[in-house]
Amino acid sequence: MKRIVNFRSFVYSSLMVMATAIFCLLALNIYWLGFVLLGLLLFVPIVLMLVFRKRIRKFCIVTIILTSVLCFAAALNFFIRAYTWNRAEIQTGNYFISGSVEDNYVVDGKRKVILKNLKFDGNEVAGKISVTIKDEGKFFELVPVGDVLNFMGRVNVRKLIDGYVVKANYLRSDIRYTTTANAREIVIEEGKPDLLDTINVFIKSTLTKCMGSRFGSIAYAMLSGDKNEITSDDKEAFSAAGIAHILAVSGLHIGFLMAVVAFILRKLRVKRLPSLLIETVILLMYAAFAGFSPSVVRGCVMFEVMSVAMTLGEQNDSLNSLGIAATVILLVNPLMMFEAGFIMSISAVFGIIVLSPVITRGLQKIKIPEKIASFVAASVSAQLGILPSSIFIFKTVQLYSVLMNILLLPLLSVTFIFVFISLIIALIPTFDFFVTLVRYPLEWITSAATLCMSFPYANVAVYSSAAIFAAYPAYFTLGGFVNLGNNKKAVTAVKSACCAVPLIITIVLIIVANV
């Protein structure tokens, strides 16, 4: 007898760790209920395993035991991070602040400086602080990364968890405090940037020098995921066009990068195992440069799993790879369960895995060439994948996102690779003019996004409801991952319902939001 759904170890573990993070947040608000649910989550699978152990395969038993251990570790990590975000003695108030400059930029007319290696009143403090500088004389644009600032200021402590709201982006950036300072009241000491800061400064300065502040900032975001210096107007335009994902380093960027690396290694005839080691080192370096954002870690882990499988001659299971990536991210930082970047990244890849083959086959039936069908299917399935999460998190739908991604993704792909290669060439003196050429495709992309934003109904308000997440089981069934039997009429009816469910829910939510 065929199973309804094949058991995938890391899909199971990732779902359990996700549930652990949700129950931990619940425990912070409704103590008894959260811990009761955590207890059930940890021990019920083990009890069921003991009761039915003779019917369960060995690898399932190992998975259940290991997952319970991972869930316990994730829960412990969650509470440690939640309770150690700020030292108890640091409250909102006035302090003498000292810290080294990590970033110094202007966005929307305001000078911002990010400080690390902090000291408040001479005592070392974990995390970073964002300082808004009042700088009428524009003196601070000359202050380099690495210099140490000393000044008196009122520190505002950022709250990581407020009820059921988790500001996981605070945790990722590690900016725990904010303040405002007058440039004339700051004492500056000469300092020295570390290696990673030096690399960041070279890349950012090269891009902005050759492409201007606006497009240099967009190019830097494409490489690093750092959107601090992008104006709010450009962010809004990219969001309305549904291409904001290019400003957050994702699996797409990892794929581009590693395709170039793999091509070079093949041309150099490097053997498979050394190639795997080189690719791993490059992935780690790039992940560190991009700040180990969830989308980067997810992309790196999935690529690494695929590479190891190919090296060992094993078949790669995309859903299991996605499960491994999600488990690793949440085990290291369970609070990322509530971070938009993590949710959108996982959703997009899930959509591609389960829907892309179905859409590709459908397009091929109407005589569309395989390569074009695969490309269109990947774009459409990724957008369908993020749609439920986007509705729930941002309460909007971008009506032209699928079309804009199909039209712009080839140009975006070429642009990213060109930015990467031109920066390598720019290491040669007088060859940085290659970077200047990247400005033109970025201008076209930005103009297209701005034009899209002016279209009617580019952003449609949608009522936010968790009901929209019913789309994901429907996607899973539609993708052929559920055994529906051999009755063609029944299979057709179920798949038709799965197609209708996300559409009906979305339409209802849009109507509710706009009535």
N, C-alpha and C positions, 0 to 999 in steps of 0.2 A: 504493500500500500504506500502510495506516494505521500510525503509529508505536505501539509498545507503551505508551510514556510520553512525553508532550510535554516537550520540553526547556524548563526555566524557569531563566533566567540566575541570578537571585538565590537560588533554592532550591539550585542547584549551588554557588554561592559560599559560602552559609552552611554547607552540609554540609562543604565543604573547609576552611573556617576552623575549624569545630568539630573536625574531625580534626587540624588543625594544633595546636590547644590540647592535645588528648589526647597527641599525639606529643611535644610539648614537655615535658609532665609526665613522660612515659616517659623522655625524654632526661636528666632530672635524676636518675633512678634507675638506668637502664641506658643509659649514655652512647652506646655504639656503636649499639644497636638503635634508640633514639629518633632519632638523626641520620640513620641509614640510611632509616628510614621517612619522615622529613621530606624528605630528598632525593628519594625516590621520589614523594612527594606533590607536590613542586614541579615536578619535571622530566618525569615520565612523561606527564602530560597534554599537555605541550608537544611532546614527541617524537611521540606518537600523532597530534597535530594536524598536525605537519609531514609525517608519513607519509601521512595520509589527507586532506590539505588540499583536494584536488580534490572530495571528497565531502561536506565539511563546509560548512555555510552560514556566511556572513561574520560574522553576529552571534554564532555559537557560537565562532568563532575569537577574536573580541574578548573574549568572556566568559572563555575559557580563559586568555588572556594576562593579562587584568585580575585574574582570580582568583589566579593564581600570584603576582602582585605583592602582592595583599592578604594572601595566606598568608605571604609573606616578611615583610611589615610586622607581621602579627600575631605571628609567631614572635619577631621582634626585640623587640617590645613585651613579650611574655611574659617573656623572659629579663631584660630591663631591670627590670621590676617585681619579678620574683622575687629579683634580686640587690641591689636598692636599697631593699628594704623597711625595713631597718635599717642605720644606719651601723655599720661594723665596730667602731668604738671604743666603741659603746654596748652594754654587756653587763648582765645582771641584777646589780644592786648598789645601793649607796646613793648618792643624788645630792641636791643642793639643787634643788628643782623650782620653777619659776615658770610660770604660765599663766593665761589669762583664762577665765572660766566660760562655757561654751557651753550647758550644761544642768545643772539642779539638781533632783533628784526623789527620791522614796522609793518603793521597790517591795519587797514582801514584808518590810516592816519595816526595810529597810536604806537608809540615805542614800547616794546616788550623785551624784557631780559629774563632769562631763566637761569637761576643760580643753583648750584649743587655744592656738595661738601659744606653743608650749612653749620653755622654756630649761632645760637640765640643766647645773648648775654654771656658769651664765652663757653657755653656748653654745646657739645656736638649734638646735632639733631638729624634723624633719618629723613630721607626724602628731599624734595626740591621745592623752590618757591618761585612763583611767577610775579615779576615786579613790573608794574606799569610806571614808566618814567615820564615825568613832566620835564620836557627838554626843549625849551623855546629856542635855544641857540643851536640845536641839532649837534651838540657836542658828543652825544653818546654814540653816534654812528661810527666814531673813530675808536671806540673801546673794543678791543679784540677779545675773542674767546680765550679763556684761561686766566684773564685778569681777575683780581679779587676785589669785591666791592664791600665797603664798610659804611653802614648808615643806621640811623634810628628810624624805626617805622612801626606802624600798627599792623600786626600780623592777623590775618583772618584764616582760621583753621577750616579746611575743607572737610565736610562730613562725607565719609565713604558710603555709609548706609543710612538712609532716612526712611524708616518704616519698611515698605516693600520696594523702595527704589534704591538700586545699587548703581553708584557712579563708577562703574568698572574702568572707564577710560581714565579716571584719576589714578587708579591702581597701576594701569599700564604705563602712563607717563610719569608716575611717581611724584607728580606735583601735588603736595599736600597742603600748601599754604599760598596765599596771595597777599600782596601789599602794594602800596603806591609810594613813590619817592620823588623828591625834587632833585634834578641832576646836580644842582649847585651844592646840595647838602651831602653828597656821596663822596667818600674818600676812596680813591682807587689805588690799588697796589699792583705792580707788575707781576704777572704770573705766567705759567707755562701750560698750554693745553696738552691733554693726553693724546695718545695715538689715534683713538677713534674720533676725538674732536678735530684733530688735524686733518684727517681724511674728510670729515664732513665739511670743514671750512673750505678745503680745496675744491670739492665737488660743487658746493653751493656758490662759491665765489666765481668759479669758472663758468657756471651756467648763467648766473646773473650778469656777469661782465659781457658775455657773448650774446645773450638773448634778451637782456633787459630784465628788470625786476619782476614784471608780471609773468612772462613766459618762462623765465628762469626758475621762478617759484613753482610753477606747474610741473616743469620737467623734474625738479628736485623731488616733488611729491610723488611723481611716477616711480622714481627710483627708491625713495626711502619711506614713503607713506606719511611724511611730515607735511601736514597741510596748514601749518601755523601762518605762513606768509601769503597764502592765497586769499584774495579779497573775498568778502562775503558775496559780492555779485557773481564772481566766477564760480564759487561753490554752488550757488543757487542755480546757475545755468547748467552746470554739469549734472546736478541732481535732477533737474527738470527733464534733461535729455536722457536720463537713465544710464549715464556713463560715469557716474561718480566713482565707480569701482576702480577706474584707472588711477585715482588719487590715493588709493589704499593698496599697498603692495599685496598681491594675491597669488593664487596658483597660476593665474595667467602670466604674471610677470616671471614667476619661477620657471614656468615652462619655456618662455622666450629665452631667459638667461641660460638655462641648462641645455637648450637646443643648440645655442651657439657654442657652449663649452663642449658638448658631445661631438659636434661637427669638427672642432679643432682637434680633439683627442683622436677621433677616427683618422683624420688626415695625418696625424703624427704616429699612427699605428700603435697607440698605447693599448696594452692588453686589458682584458675586462676587469680584473681585480684591482690593478693600479688605477684604472679609470674610475672605479667606484670610490676608492679612497680620495682621489683628487676632487671628485664631484662632492663628496661629503664635506671636505674641508671648505670648498667654495660655498656650499650651502650654509654652513655654520657662520662663515664670515659675513655673508650677505644677510642672514637672519639677525646677526648682531648689529650690522649697519642699519637695518630697518627696525631696530628696537624690539625684536622678538614679538611683533604683533601677532594676534591669533591667526590671521589669514596667512601670514608668512610661515609660522610654525606648522600650520595645517598643510600648506603647499610643500614645505620641506619634508615633513614626515611622509606624506603620500608619495612624493617622488623617491624618497629613500627606500620605502617599502617596495615600490615598483622596481627600482634598480637592483635591490638585493634579490628579489624574486627572479629577475632576468639573469643575474649572475649565477644563481644556484640552479637555474633551469626549471624553476617552479612557476606555476600559473598565478598571476596576480588577480586577486579579487578586489575590485574597486570599492565595494561597500565595506569590506573588512578593513581596507586601507583607510577609508574615511573614518571608520570606527576607532582605529588605532590613533589617528591624528587627534580626534576629539578627546579620547581618553587621556592622551599625553598632556594636552593643553589644560584640561580640567583637573588632572592630578597635580600638576605644577601650580595651577592657579584656579581653584574652583569658582571664584567670583567672575571669571570670564564667561560663565554661563549667562550672565546678564549684560554682556557687552555686545553692542550692535554689530561690531565687526566680526565677532566670532559667529553669531547667529546667522548673519548674512552670508558669510563665507561657507559655512557648513550647508546652508540651505541651497546655495547656488550649485555646489558640487553634487549634492544629493539630487537636485533636479536634472543635472547633466547625466548622472549615472543611470537614473531610472527612466527618464523620458527621452533622452537623445536617440537611443536606438529605435524607439517606436516612431518618433517623428521622422527619422532618416528613412525608415522603410516606407512610411507613408509618402514622402516626397519622391522616392525612387519609383513608386508605383505610377506616378504621373509624369514619368520620364525625365526627371531632373537628374543630371549627372551626379555620381556618388560623392565626389569631393565637395561640390556645391551644396548637396543635400546635407552632408555631414556638418559643414560649416554653419549653415542656416539652422540646423537642428540643435547644435551646441549653443548658439546664441539664444534661440527661442526657449530651450529647456532651462538654461541658466536664469533667464528672466522669469519664467514660470516658477522656478525653484525659490527665488527670493520674494516673489509676490506676496505670499501669505505673511511672511515675516515682516516685510516692508509695510504692509497694511497695519499689522499689529503695533509695530514700533513707531513708525513715522506718520501713520494715519493718512497717507496719501497714496495715490496711484499715478504713475507717469504713463500716460496713454501712448506716447510715442517711443517708449524705451526699446521695445523689440526692434522696430524699424531703424532707430538710430544706431543700435548696436550692430545690426546687420550691415548698415551702410558704412559705419565708422571703424568697426573692429579691425578690418585689414589695415587701414591707415594707422590706427593706434598700435597695432603689432609692429609694423615697420618703424614707427616713430620711437617706440621703446627700445628696440634693438639698435637703432641709429644713435639714440642718446647714449646708450651703454658703450658702443664701439667708439663714438666720437670722443668720449671722455678718456678712453685709453689712448687714443691718438693724441689727445691734447697734452699728454705727459711729455711729448716731444716739443721742445721750444718752437714757437711761431706756428705750430700746427693747430692751435686752438680755434682757428677759423672754421674748422669742420663742425664745431659745436654750433656756430652761428646758423648753419644751414638747417638745423633742427627747428629753428624758430618758425619757419614757414609752414610745415605741417601742423605745428601746434596752433598757429594762428587760424588755420582752416578749421581745425577741430573745435577750437574755442568759439569761432564765429558761428559754426553750425549749431553748437550747444546754445549759444545766445539767441540765435534765430528760432530754435525749437522752443525756447522758453516763451517767445512772443506768440506762439500758436495758441489758439483757443483750447481750453481744457488740457493744457500741458500737464498741470498738476490738479488732480481731482481729489477733493476731501473724502475720506472714507471713515465711517464710524469704526472705532477700534473694539474688536471682540475676539476672545480666544477661540471662538467657533471657527475662525478661519484656518486654524491649525488642523482641522479635519481634512484639509486638502492633502496633507502629506501621506496619510494612509491611502487616500485615493490615488495619489501619484504612484505609490509603491505597488498597489494592485494593478494599475494601468500599465506599469512597466513590465509586467509579466513575472514578478517575484513571488506571486501568490498562485498556488496551484488551484485552478478553478474547475478542474475536471475536463471531460471530453465533450460535454454537451455544448454545441456551438451556439445555440440560441441563448442558453444561460450565460455563457462566457460573454457574448455580445451585449446582453442586457446589463451585466455587471460592469463591463468596461464603459458602456455608454453612461451608466450612472456615475462612474468615477470621473468621467469627463465633465458631467453636468454639475457635480457637487461643488468644486471650486468656483465655477462660473456663477452658479446660483447664489452662493454665499457672498461672493464679492459684489454682485449686483444689489443684493439686499442691503449690505453694509453701506454701499454708496448712496442708496436711496434714503436710508435712515439718517446718514450724515448731512444730506442736502435738503431734507424736508423742512 
